[in-house]
Amino acid sequence: MIAYLDESEDEDARETQRLVAEAGRACELFRGDLADPENCRELVRRTVKAFGRIDVLVNNAAHQMSFQSLEEIPADE
């Protein structure tokens, strides 16, 4: 299950889902703000319904930056 914030991330989420499927694995998408506790509960419900359980949980609420090379990454990144 991949959770993401909003429609601006739909394309990235679908691409990740495609890559996971290419690897022969199942992948569901969940769009919602995880700062809302009810969205968190719904995410858990959907995950357990789709996969039967949760084996690993990674909470990565980060800001993604893209750079052409390592040398372009500022020290504060």
N, CA, C and O atoms as a Maestro MAE file, in Angstrom:
{
 s_m_m2io_version
 :::
 2.0.0
}

f_m_ct {
 s_m_title
 :::
 protein
 m_atom[308] {
  # First column is atom index #
  i_m_mmod_type
  r_m_x_coord
  r_m_y_coord
  r_m_z_coord
  i_m_residue_number
  s_m_chain_name
  s_m_pdb_residue_name
  s_m_pdb_atom_name
  i_m_atomic_number
  :::
  1 25 0.860 -1.166 0.000 1 A "MET " " N  " 7
  2 3 0.000 0.000 0.000 1 A "MET " " CA " 6
  3 2 0.905 1.226 0.000 1 A "MET " " C  " 6
  4 15 1.842 1.326 0.792 1 A "MET " " O  " 8
  5 25 0.612 2.137 -0.885 2 A "ILE " " N  " 7
  6 3 1.353 3.395 -0.930 2 A "ILE " " CA " 6
  7 2 0.365 4.517 -0.632 2 A "ILE " " C  " 6
  8 15 -0.624 4.690 -1.343 2 A "ILE " " O  " 8
  9 25 0.640 5.272 0.417 3 A "ALA " " N  " 7
  10 3 -0.186 6.422 0.777 3 A "ALA " " CA " 6
  11 2 0.531 7.686 0.338 3 A "ALA " " C  " 6
  12 15 1.748 7.817 0.471 3 A "ALA " " O  " 8
  13 25 -0.253 8.603 -0.185 4 A "TYR " " N  " 7
  14 3 0.317 9.877 -0.623 4 A "TYR " " CA " 6
  15 2 -0.706 10.973 -0.409 4 A "TYR " " C  " 6
  16 15 -1.890 10.696 -0.214 4 A "TYR " " O  " 8
  17 25 -0.257 12.212 -0.445 5 A "LEU " " N  " 7
  18 3 -1.067 13.331 0.019 5 A "LEU " " CA " 6
  19 2 -2.225 13.709 -0.899 5 A "LEU " " C  " 6
  20 15 -3.381 13.674 -0.476 5 A "LEU " " O  " 8
  21 25 -1.935 14.070 -2.147 6 A "ASP " " N  " 7
  22 3 -3.004 14.627 -2.974 6 A "ASP " " CA " 6
  23 2 -2.792 14.337 -4.457 6 A "ASP " " C  " 6
  24 15 -1.840 13.660 -4.846 6 A "ASP " " O  " 8
  25 25 -3.709 14.871 -5.282 7 A "GLU " " N  " 7
  26 3 -3.700 14.577 -6.715 7 A "GLU " " CA " 6
  27 2 -2.424 15.029 -7.421 7 A "GLU " " C  " 6
  28 15 -2.118 14.532 -8.505 7 A "GLU " " O  " 8
  29 25 -1.684 15.948 -6.838 8 A "SER " " N  " 7
  30 3 -0.423 16.364 -7.463 8 A "SER " " CA " 6
  31 2 0.593 15.218 -7.479 8 A "SER " " C  " 6
  32 15 1.570 15.265 -8.226 8 A "SER " " O  " 8
  33 25 0.360 14.188 -6.652 9 A "GLU " " N  " 7
  34 3 1.268 13.046 -6.578 9 A "GLU " " CA " 6
  35 2 0.702 11.799 -7.252 9 A "GLU " " C  " 6
  36 15 1.309 10.730 -7.179 9 A "GLU " " O  " 8
  37 25 -0.458 11.922 -7.909 10 A "ASP " " N  " 7
  38 3 -1.084 10.769 -8.578 10 A "ASP " " CA " 6
  39 2 -0.152 10.100 -9.583 10 A "ASP " " C  " 6
  40 15 -0.025 8.876 -9.595 10 A "ASP " " O  " 8
  41 25 0.491 10.888 -10.413 11 A "GLU " " N  " 7
  42 3 1.351 10.319 -11.464 11 A "GLU " " CA " 6
  43 2 2.505 9.528 -10.860 11 A "GLU " " C  " 6
  44 15 2.787 8.413 -11.299 11 A "GLU " " O  " 8
  45 25 3.168 10.086 -9.870 12 A "ASP " " N  " 7
  46 3 4.272 9.375 -9.208 12 A "ASP " " CA " 6
  47 2 3.772 8.100 -8.533 12 A "ASP " " C  " 6
  48 15 4.431 7.063 -8.594 12 A "ASP " " O  " 8
  49 25 2.618 8.177 -7.894 13 A "ALA " " N  " 7
  50 3 2.064 7.003 -7.215 13 A "ALA " " CA " 6
  51 2 1.753 5.900 -8.224 13 A "ALA " " C  " 6
  52 15 2.070 4.734 -7.990 13 A "ALA " " O  " 8
  53 25 1.134 6.265 -9.343 14 A "ARG " " N  " 7
  54 3 0.812 5.250 -10.360 14 A "ARG " " CA " 6
  55 2 2.078 4.644 -10.973 14 A "ARG " " C  " 6
  56 15 2.111 3.454 -11.284 14 A "ARG " " O  " 8
  57 25 3.107 5.458 -11.143 15 A "GLU " " N  " 7
  58 3 4.367 4.932 -11.689 15 A "GLU " " CA " 6
  59 2 5.001 3.954 -10.698 15 A "GLU " " C  " 6
  60 15 5.508 2.908 -11.101 15 A "GLU " " O  " 8
  61 25 4.975 4.282 -9.431 16 A "THR " " N  " 7
  62 3 5.491 3.367 -8.414 16 A "THR " " CA " 6
  63 2 4.677 2.083 -8.397 16 A "THR " " C  " 6
  64 15 5.237 0.990 -8.310 16 A "THR " " O  " 8
  65 25 3.373 2.210 -8.478 17 A "GLN " " N  " 7
  66 3 2.495 1.039 -8.518 17 A "GLN " " CA " 6
  67 2 2.841 0.159 -9.725 17 A "GLN " " C  " 6
  68 15 2.878 -1.066 -9.610 17 A "GLN " " O  " 8
  69 25 3.089 0.777 -10.864 18 A "ARG " " N  " 7
  70 3 3.450 0.035 -12.076 18 A "ARG " " CA " 6
  71 2 4.745 -0.736 -11.868 18 A "ARG " " C  " 6
  72 15 4.835 -1.905 -12.244 18 A "ARG " " O  " 8
  73 25 5.737 -0.104 -11.280 19 A "LEU " " N  " 7
  74 3 7.026 -0.760 -11.055 19 A "LEU " " CA " 6
  75 2 6.894 -1.924 -10.072 19 A "LEU " " C  " 6
  76 15 7.521 -2.967 -10.252 19 A "LEU " " O  " 8
  77 25 6.086 -1.744 -9.047 20 A "VAL " " N  " 7
  78 3 5.860 -2.825 -8.088 20 A "VAL " " CA " 6
  79 2 5.173 -3.996 -8.779 20 A "VAL " " C  " 6
  80 15 5.537 -5.151 -8.558 20 A "VAL " " O  " 8
  81 25 4.182 -3.703 -9.613 21 A "ALA " " N  " 7
  82 3 3.477 -4.753 -10.355 21 A "ALA " " CA " 6
  83 2 4.424 -5.472 -11.314 21 A "ALA " " C  " 6
  84 15 4.344 -6.690 -11.467 21 A "ALA " " O  " 8
  85 25 5.319 -4.724 -11.959 22 A "GLU " " N  " 7
  86 3 6.321 -5.331 -12.850 22 A "GLU " " CA " 6
  87 2 7.213 -6.311 -12.095 22 A "GLU " " C  " 6
  88 15 7.693 -7.291 -12.663 22 A "GLU " " O  " 8
  89 25 7.427 -6.041 -10.828 23 A "ALA " " N  " 7
  90 3 8.252 -6.926 -9.996 23 A "ALA " " CA " 6
  91 2 7.445 -8.121 -9.492 23 A "ALA " " C  " 6
  92 15 7.958 -8.959 -8.751 23 A "ALA " " O  " 8
  93 25 6.188 -8.190 -9.899 24 A "GLY " " N  " 7
  94 3 5.366 -9.331 -9.531 24 A "GLY " " CA " 6
  95 2 4.688 -9.225 -8.179 24 A "GLY " " C  " 6
  96 15 4.307 -10.238 -7.594 24 A "GLY " " O  " 8
  97 25 4.537 -8.026 -7.687 25 A "ARG " " N  " 7
  98 3 3.932 -7.815 -6.372 25 A "ARG " " CA " 6
  99 2 2.667 -6.965 -6.495 25 A "ARG " " C  " 6
  100 15 2.483 -6.235 -7.469 25 A "ARG " " O  " 8
  101 25 1.815 -7.073 -5.500 26 A "ALA " " N  " 7
  102 3 0.592 -6.272 -5.466 26 A "ALA " " CA " 6
  103 2 0.884 -4.913 -4.838 26 A "ALA " " C  " 6
  104 15 1.723 -4.787 -3.945 26 A "ALA " " O  " 8
  105 25 0.180 -3.915 -5.320 27 A "CYS " " N  " 7
  106 3 0.373 -2.563 -4.791 27 A "CYS " " CA " 6
  107 2 -0.944 -1.803 -4.911 27 A "CYS " " C  " 6
  108 15 -1.504 -1.673 -5.999 27 A "CYS " " O  " 8
  109 25 -1.419 -1.314 -3.797 28 A "GLU " " N  " 7
  110 3 -2.625 -0.488 -3.764 28 A "GLU " " CA " 6
  111 2 -2.209 0.943 -3.447 28 A "GLU " " C  " 6
  112 15 -1.178 1.178 -2.818 28 A "GLU " " O  " 8
  113 25 -3.022 1.890 -3.889 29 A "LEU " " N  " 7
  114 3 -2.740 3.302 -3.642 29 A "LEU " " CA " 6
  115 2 -3.798 3.889 -2.721 29 A "LEU " " C  " 6
  116 15 -4.971 3.519 -2.785 29 A "LEU " " O  " 8
  117 25 -3.370 4.809 -1.862 30 A "PHE " " N  " 7
  118 3 -4.280 5.504 -0.948 30 A "PHE " " CA " 6
  119 2 -3.919 6.969 -0.961 30 A "PHE " " C  " 6
  120 15 -2.825 7.349 -0.543 30 A "PHE " " O  " 8
  121 25 -4.834 7.799 -1.439 31 A "ARG " " N  " 7
  122 3 -4.614 9.241 -1.437 31 A "ARG " " CA " 6
  123 2 -5.323 9.835 -0.227 31 A "ARG " " C  " 6
  124 15 -6.529 9.655 -0.060 31 A "ARG " " O  " 8
  125 25 -4.574 10.545 0.619 32 A "GLY " " N  " 7
  126 3 -5.181 11.183 1.786 32 A "GLY " " CA " 6
  127 2 -4.136 11.811 2.680 32 A "GLY " " C  " 6
  128 15 -2.976 11.399 2.692 32 A "GLY " " O  " 8
  129 25 -4.552 12.795 3.414 33 A "ASP " " N  " 7
  130 3 -3.662 13.507 4.333 33 A "ASP " " CA " 6
  131 2 -3.533 12.711 5.627 33 A "ASP " " C  " 6
  132 15 -4.497 12.588 6.383 33 A "ASP " " O  " 8
  133 25 -2.355 12.176 5.879 34 A "LEU " " N  " 7
  134 3 -2.146 11.348 7.069 34 A "LEU " " CA " 6
  135 2 -1.983 12.171 8.342 34 A "LEU " " C  " 6
  136 15 -1.762 11.613 9.417 34 A "LEU " " O  " 8
  137 25 -2.090 13.490 8.230 35 A "ALA " " N  " 7
  138 3 -2.165 14.322 9.430 35 A "ALA " " CA " 6
  139 2 -3.551 14.188 10.058 35 A "ALA " " C  " 6
  140 15 -3.748 14.562 11.214 35 A "ALA " " O  " 8
  141 25 -4.509 13.657 9.302 36 A "ASP " " N  " 7
  142 3 -5.877 13.420 9.785 36 A "ASP " " CA " 6
  143 2 -5.958 11.993 10.330 36 A "ASP " " C  " 6
  144 15 -5.800 11.040 9.567 36 A "ASP " " O  " 8
  145 25 -6.199 11.828 11.619 37 A "PRO " " N  " 7
  146 3 -6.236 10.480 12.212 37 A "PRO " " CA " 6
  147 2 -7.228 9.544 11.530 37 A "PRO " " C  " 6
  148 15 -6.956 8.348 11.426 37 A "PRO " " O  " 8
  149 25 -8.365 10.046 11.063 38 A "GLU " " N  " 7
  150 3 -9.336 9.173 10.405 38 A "GLU " " CA " 6
  151 2 -8.766 8.624 9.094 38 A "GLU " " C  " 6
  152 15 -9.038 7.477 8.741 38 A "GLU " " O  " 8
  153 25 -7.989 9.418 8.376 39 A "ASN " " N  " 7
  154 3 -7.334 8.918 7.161 39 A "ASN " " CA " 6
  155 2 -6.346 7.808 7.512 39 A "ASN " " C  " 6
  156 15 -6.220 6.834 6.770 39 A "ASN " " O  " 8
  157 25 -5.649 7.947 8.632 40 A "CYS " " N  " 7
  158 3 -4.723 6.900 9.072 40 A "CYS " " CA " 6
  159 2 -5.471 5.606 9.371 40 A "CYS " " C  " 6
  160 15 -5.037 4.522 8.982 40 A "CYS " " O  " 8
  161 25 -6.591 5.729 10.061 41 A "ARG " " N  " 7
  162 3 -7.392 4.541 10.370 41 A "ARG " " CA " 6
  163 2 -7.916 3.891 9.089 41 A "ARG " " C  " 6
  164 15 -7.912 2.667 8.966 41 A "ARG " " O  " 8
  165 25 -8.362 4.704 8.144 42 A "GLU " " N  " 7
  166 3 -8.866 4.164 6.880 42 A "GLU " " CA " 6
  167 2 -7.747 3.483 6.094 42 A "GLU " " C  " 6
  168 15 -7.972 2.448 5.466 42 A "GLU " " O  " 8
  169 25 -6.571 4.044 6.123 43 A "LEU " " N  " 7
  170 3 -5.425 3.430 5.455 43 A "LEU " " CA " 6
  171 2 -5.136 2.051 6.042 43 A "LEU " " C  " 6
  172 15 -4.898 1.099 5.299 43 A "LEU " " O  " 8
  173 25 -5.155 1.942 7.357 44 A "VAL " " N  " 7
  174 3 -4.929 0.647 8.008 44 A "VAL " " CA " 6
  175 2 -6.030 -0.334 7.615 44 A "VAL " " C  " 6
  176 15 -5.747 -1.482 7.271 44 A "VAL " " O  " 8
  177 25 -7.284 0.115 7.666 45 A "ARG " " N  " 7
  178 3 -8.401 -0.769 7.291 45 A "ARG " " CA " 6
  179 2 -8.228 -1.297 5.866 45 A "ARG " " C  " 6
  180 15 -8.365 -2.496 5.623 45 A "ARG " " O  " 8
  181 25 -7.932 -0.409 4.941 46 A "ARG " " N  " 7
  182 3 -7.780 -0.819 3.532 46 A "ARG " " CA " 6
  183 2 -6.588 -1.750 3.339 46 A "ARG " " C  " 6
  184 15 -6.647 -2.696 2.554 46 A "ARG " " O  " 8
  185 25 -5.516 -1.474 4.057 47 A "THR " " N  " 7
  186 3 -4.327 -2.318 3.937 47 A "THR " " CA " 6
  187 2 -4.609 -3.728 4.429 47 A "THR " " C  " 6
  188 15 -4.271 -4.704 3.759 47 A "THR " " O  " 8
  189 25 -5.223 -3.833 5.586 48 A "VAL " " N  " 7
  190 3 -5.541 -5.156 6.137 48 A "VAL " " CA " 6
  191 2 -6.545 -5.879 5.238 48 A "VAL " " C  " 6
  192 15 -6.434 -7.089 5.035 48 A "VAL " " O  " 8
  193 25 -7.517 -5.152 4.702 49 A "LYS " " N  " 7
  194 3 -8.481 -5.775 3.799 49 A "LYS " " CA " 6
  195 2 -7.800 -6.293 2.533 49 A "LYS " " C  " 6
  196 15 -8.108 -7.392 2.071 49 A "LYS " " O  " 8
  197 25 -6.882 -5.515 1.971 50 A "ALA " " N  " 7
  198 3 -6.217 -5.896 0.720 50 A "ALA " " CA " 6
  199 2 -5.169 -6.977 0.915 50 A "ALA " " C  " 6
  200 15 -5.021 -7.854 0.064 50 A "ALA " " O  " 8
  201 25 -4.427 -6.929 2.039 51 A "PHE " " N  " 7
  202 3 -3.267 -7.800 2.207 51 A "PHE " " CA " 6
  203 2 -3.339 -8.735 3.423 51 A "PHE " " C  " 6
  204 15 -2.476 -9.595 3.600 51 A "PHE " " O  " 8
  205 25 -4.352 -8.563 4.241 52 A "GLY " " N  " 7
  206 3 -4.518 -9.448 5.389 52 A "GLY " " CA " 6
  207 2 -3.804 -9.016 6.646 52 A "GLY " " C  " 6
  208 15 -4.182 -9.426 7.744 52 A "GLY " " O  " 8
  209 25 -2.786 -8.203 6.511 53 A "ARG " " N  " 7
  210 3 -2.015 -7.746 7.669 53 A "ARG " " CA " 6
  211 2 -1.050 -6.650 7.222 53 A "ARG " " C  " 6
  212 15 -0.932 -6.344 6.036 53 A "ARG " " O  " 8
  213 25 -0.365 -6.072 8.204 54 A "ILE " " N  " 7
  214 3 0.700 -5.107 7.937 54 A "ILE " " CA " 6
  215 2 1.994 -5.728 8.438 54 A "ILE " " C  " 6
  216 15 2.128 -6.021 9.626 54 A "ILE " " O  " 8
  217 25 2.948 -5.928 7.532 55 A "ASP " " N  " 7
  218 3 4.253 -6.497 7.908 55 A "ASP " " CA " 6
  219 2 5.259 -5.404 8.228 55 A "ASP " " C  " 6
  220 15 6.024 -5.517 9.186 55 A "ASP " " O  " 8
  221 25 5.259 -4.356 7.435 56 A "VAL " " N  " 7
  222 3 6.232 -3.279 7.591 56 A "VAL " " CA " 6
  223 2 5.503 -1.948 7.400 56 A "VAL " " C  " 6
  224 15 4.679 -1.806 6.497 56 A "VAL " " O  " 8
  225 25 5.809 -0.993 8.245 57 A "LEU " " N  " 7
  226 3 5.236 0.341 8.127 57 A "LEU " " CA " 6
  227 2 6.382 1.335 8.047 57 A "LEU " " C  " 6
  228 15 7.231 1.385 8.937 57 A "LEU " " O  " 8
  229 25 6.406 2.116 6.991 58 A "VAL " " N  " 7
  230 3 7.407 3.173 6.834 58 A "VAL " " CA " 6
  231 2 6.652 4.488 6.738 58 A "VAL " " C  " 6
  232 15 5.827 4.671 5.843 58 A "VAL " " O  " 8
  233 25 6.929 5.398 7.649 59 A "ASN " " N  " 7
  234 3 6.318 6.715 7.625 59 A "ASN " " CA " 6
  235 2 7.386 7.691 7.155 59 A "ASN " " C  " 6
  236 15 8.270 8.083 7.918 59 A "ASN " " O  " 8
  237 25 7.292 8.074 5.897 60 A "ASN " " N  " 7
  238 3 8.287 8.950 5.296 60 A "ASN " " CA " 6
  239 2 7.583 10.207 4.803 60 A "ASN " " C  " 6
  240 15 7.230 10.308 3.628 60 A "ASN " " O  " 8
  241 25 7.382 11.149 5.689 61 A "ALA " " N  " 7
  242 3 6.765 12.421 5.332 61 A "ALA " " CA " 6
  243 2 7.896 13.400 5.067 61 A "ALA " " C  " 6
  244 15 8.381 14.070 5.978 61 A "ALA " " O  " 8
  245 25 8.305 13.473 3.822 62 A "ALA " " N  " 7
  246 3 9.483 14.260 3.484 62 A "ALA " " CA " 6
  247 2 9.212 15.159 2.289 62 A "ALA " " C  " 6
  248 15 8.199 15.025 1.602 62 A "ALA " " O  " 8
  249 25 10.116 16.054 2.063 63 A "HIS " " N  " 7
  250 3 10.083 16.933 0.897 63 A "HIS " " CA " 6
  251 2 11.081 16.380 -0.107 63 A "HIS " " C  " 6
  252 15 12.261 16.227 0.206 63 A "HIS " " O  " 8
  253 25 10.616 16.084 -1.302 64 A "GLN " " N  " 7
  254 3 11.478 15.471 -2.309 64 A "GLN " " CA " 6
  255 2 12.088 16.534 -3.215 64 A "GLN " " C  " 6
  256 15 11.382 17.391 -3.748 64 A "GLN " " O  " 8
  257 25 13.393 16.469 -3.382 65 A "MET " " N  " 7
  258 3 14.109 17.375 -4.278 65 A "MET " " CA " 6
  259 2 14.830 16.535 -5.329 65 A "MET " " C  " 6
  260 15 15.280 15.424 -5.047 65 A "MET " " O  " 8
  261 25 14.933 17.067 -6.521 66 A "SER " " N  " 7
  262 3 15.642 16.371 -7.598 66 A "SER " " CA " 6
  263 2 16.854 17.183 -8.022 66 A "SER " " C  " 6
  264 15 16.785 18.405 -8.150 66 A "SER " " O  " 8
  265 25 17.953 16.495 -8.238 67 A "PHE " " N  " 7
  266 3 19.188 17.132 -8.676 67 A "PHE " " CA " 6
  267 2 19.806 16.280 -9.776 67 A "PHE " " C  " 6
  268 15 19.615 15.064 -9.809 67 A "PHE " " O  " 8
  269 25 20.536 16.909 -10.663 68 A "GLN " " N  " 7
  270 3 21.192 16.207 -11.757 68 A "GLN " " CA " 6
  271 2 22.431 15.441 -11.295 68 A "GLN " " C  " 6
  272 15 22.792 14.418 -11.878 68 A "GLN " " O  " 8
  273 25 23.077 15.946 -10.241 69 A "SER " " N  " 7
  274 3 24.285 15.285 -9.761 69 A "SER " " CA " 6
  275 2 24.413 15.492 -8.249 69 A "SER " " C  " 6
  276 15 23.768 16.370 -7.674 69 A "SER " " O  " 8
  277 25 25.249 14.674 -7.620 70 A "LEU " " N  " 7
  278 3 25.481 14.813 -6.181 70 A "LEU " " CA " 6
  279 2 26.067 16.170 -5.828 70 A "LEU " " C  " 6
  280 15 25.776 16.724 -4.768 70 A "LEU " " O  " 8
  281 25 26.895 16.702 -6.724 71 A "GLU " " N  " 7
  282 3 27.544 17.994 -6.454 71 A "GLU " " CA " 6
  283 2 26.544 19.143 -6.349 71 A "GLU " " C  " 6
  284 15 26.848 20.163 -5.731 71 A "GLU " " O  " 8
  285 25 25.369 19.000 -6.936 72 A "GLU " " N  " 7
  286 3 24.350 20.064 -6.897 72 A "GLU " " CA " 6
  287 2 23.577 20.104 -5.587 72 A "GLU " " C  " 6
  288 15 22.891 21.089 -5.311 72 A "GLU " " O  " 8
  289 25 23.670 19.074 -4.787 73 A "ILE " " N  " 7
  290 3 22.875 19.001 -3.561 73 A "ILE " " CA " 6
  291 2 23.499 19.901 -2.502 73 A "ILE " " C  " 6
  292 15 24.648 19.697 -2.109 73 A "ILE " " O  " 8
  293 25 22.737 20.908 -2.035 74 A "PRO " " N  " 7
  294 3 23.274 21.790 -0.989 74 A "PRO " " CA " 6
  295 2 23.418 21.037 0.344 74 A "PRO " " C  " 6
  296 15 22.743 20.034 0.576 74 A "PRO " " O  " 8
  297 25 24.282 21.523 1.186 75 A "ALA " " N  " 7
  298 3 24.573 20.869 2.460 75 A "ALA " " CA " 6
  299 2 23.332 20.733 3.326 75 A "ALA " " C  " 6
  300 15 23.205 19.755 4.062 75 A "ALA " " O  " 8
  301 25 22.403 21.701 3.255 76 A "ASP " " N  " 7
  302 3 21.216 21.630 4.106 76 A "ASP " " CA " 6
  303 2 20.196 20.607 3.622 76 A "ASP " " C  " 6
  304 15 19.246 20.307 4.346 76 A "ASP " " O  " 8
  305 25 20.365 20.066 2.428 77 A "GLU " " N  " 7
  306 3 19.500 19.004 1.934 77 A "GLU " " CA " 6
  307 2 19.984 17.668 2.471 77 A "GLU " " C  " 6
  308 15 19.391 16.631 2.174 77 A "GLU " " O  " 8
  :::
 }
 m_bond[307] {
  # First column is bond index #
  i_m_from
  i_m_to
  i_m_order
  :::
  1 1 2 1
  2 2 3 1
  3 3 4 2
  4 3 5 1
  5 5 6 1
  6 6 7 1
  7 7 8 2
  8 7 9 1
  9 9 10 1
  10 10 11 1
  11 11 12 2
  12 11 13 1
  13 13 14 1
  14 14 15 1
  15 15 16 2
  16 15 17 1
  17 17 18 1
  18 18 19 1
  19 19 20 2
  20 19 21 1
  21 21 22 1
  22 22 23 1
  23 23 24 2
  24 23 25 1
  25 25 26 1
  26 26 27 1
  27 27 28 2
  28 27 29 1
  29 29 30 1
  30 30 31 1
  31 31 32 2
  32 31 33 1
  33 33 34 1
  34 34 35 1
  35 35 36 2
  36 35 37 1
  37 37 38 1
  38 38 39 1
  39 39 40 2
  40 39 41 1
  41 41 42 1
  42 42 43 1
  43 43 44 2
  44 43 45 1
  45 45 46 1
  46 46 47 1
  47 47 48 2
  48 47 49 1
  49 49 50 1
  50 50 51 1
  51 51 52 2
  52 51 53 1
  53 53 54 1
  54 54 55 1
  55 55 56 2
  56 55 57 1
  57 57 58 1
  58 58 59 1
  59 59 60 2
  60 59 61 1
  61 61 62 1
  62 62 63 1
  63 63 64 2
  64 63 65 1
  65 65 66 1
  66 66 67 1
  67 67 68 2
  68 67 69 1
  69 69 70 1
  70 70 71 1
  71 71 72 2
  72 71 73 1
  73 73 74 1
  74 74 75 1
  75 75 76 2
  76 75 77 1
  77 77 78 1
  78 78 79 1
  79 79 80 2
  80 79 81 1
  81 81 82 1
  82 82 83 1
  83 83 84 2
  84 83 85 1
  85 85 86 1
  86 86 87 1
  87 87 88 2
  88 87 89 1
  89 89 90 1
  90 90 91 1
  91 91 92 2
  92 91 93 1
  93 93 94 1
  94 94 95 1
  95 95 96 2
  96 95 97 1
  97 97 98 1
  98 98 99 1
  99 99 100 2
  100 99 101 1
  101 101 102 1
  102 102 103 1
  103 103 104 2
  104 103 105 1
  105 105 106 1
  106 106 107 1
  107 107 108 2
  108 107 109 1
  109 109 110 1
  110 110 111 1
  111 111 112 2
  112 111 113 1
  113 113 114 1
  114 114 115 1
  115 115 116 2
  116 115 117 1
  117 117 118 1
  118 118 119 1
  119 119 120 2
  120 119 121 1
  121 121 122 1
  122 122 123 1
  123 123 124 2
  124 123 125 1
  125 125 126 1
  126 126 127 1
  127 127 128 2
  128 127 129 1
  129 129 130 1
  130 130 131 1
  131 131 132 2
  132 131 133 1
  133 133 134 1
  134 134 135 1
  135 135 136 2
  136 135 137 1
  137 137 138 1
  138 138 139 1
  139 139 140 2
  140 139 141 1
  141 141 142 1
  142 142 143 1
  143 143 144 2
  144 143 145 1
  145 145 146 1
  146 146 147 1
  147 147 148 2
  148 147 149 1
  149 149 150 1
  150 150 151 1
  151 151 152 2
  152 151 153 1
  153 153 154 1
  154 154 155 1
  155 155 156 2
  156 155 157 1
  157 157 158 1
  158 158 159 1
  159 159 160 2
  160 159 161 1
  161 161 162 1
  162 162 163 1
  163 163 164 2
  164 163 165 1
  165 165 166 1
  166 166 167 1
  167 167 168 2
  168 167 169 1
  169 169 170 1
  170 170 171 1
  171 171 172 2
  172 171 173 1
  173 173 174 1
  174 174 175 1
  175 175 176 2
  176 175 177 1
  177 177 178 1
  178 178 179 1
  179 179 180 2
  180 179 181 1
  181 181 182 1
  182 182 183 1
  183 183 184 2
  184 183 185 1
  185 185 186 1
  186 186 187 1
  187 187 188 2
  188 187 189 1
  189 189 190 1
  190 190 191 1
  191 191 192 2
  192 191 193 1
  193 193 194 1
  194 194 195 1
  195 195 196 2
  196 195 197 1
  197 197 198 1
  198 198 199 1
  199 199 200 2
  200 199 201 1
  201 201 202 1
  202 202 203 1
  203 203 204 2
  204 203 205 1
  205 205 206 1
  206 206 207 1
  207 207 208 2
  208 207 209 1
  209 209 210 1
  210 210 211 1
  211 211 212 2
  212 211 213 1
  213 213 214 1
  214 214 215 1
  215 215 216 2
  216 215 217 1
  217 217 218 1
  218 218 219 1
  219 219 220 2
  220 219 221 1
  221 221 222 1
  222 222 223 1
  223 223 224 2
  224 223 225 1
  225 225 226 1
  226 226 227 1
  227 227 228 2
  228 227 229 1
  229 229 230 1
  230 230 231 1
  231 231 232 2
  232 231 233 1
  233 233 234 1
  234 234 235 1
  235 235 236 2
  236 235 237 1
  237 237 238 1
  238 238 239 1
  239 239 240 2
  240 239 241 1
  241 241 242 1
  242 242 243 1
  243 243 244 2
  244 243 245 1
  245 245 246 1
  246 246 247 1
  247 247 248 2
  248 247 249 1
  249 249 250 1
  250 250 251 1
  251 251 252 2
  252 251 253 1
  253 253 254 1
  254 254 255 1
  255 255 256 2
  256 255 257 1
  257 257 258 1
  258 258 259 1
  259 259 260 2
  260 259 261 1
  261 261 262 1
  262 262 263 1
  263 263 264 2
  264 263 265 1
  265 265 266 1
  266 266 267 1
  267 267 268 2
  268 267 269 1
  269 269 270 1
  270 270 271 1
  271 271 272 2
  272 271 273 1
  273 273 274 1
  274 274 275 1
  275 275 276 2
  276 275 277 1
  277 277 278 1
  278 278 279 1
  279 279 280 2
  280 279 281 1
  281 281 282 1
  282 282 283 1
  283 283 284 2
  284 283 285 1
  285 285 286 1
  286 286 287 1
  287 287 288 2
  288 287 289 1
  289 289 290 1
  290 290 291 1
  291 291 292 2
  292 291 293 1
  293 293 294 1
  294 294 295 1
  295 295 296 2
  296 295 297 1
  297 297 298 1
  298 298 299 1
  299 299 300 2
  300 299 301 1
  301 301 302 1
  302 302 303 1
  303 303 304 2
  304 303 305 1
  305 305 306 1
  306 306 307 1
  307 307 308 2
  :::
 }
}
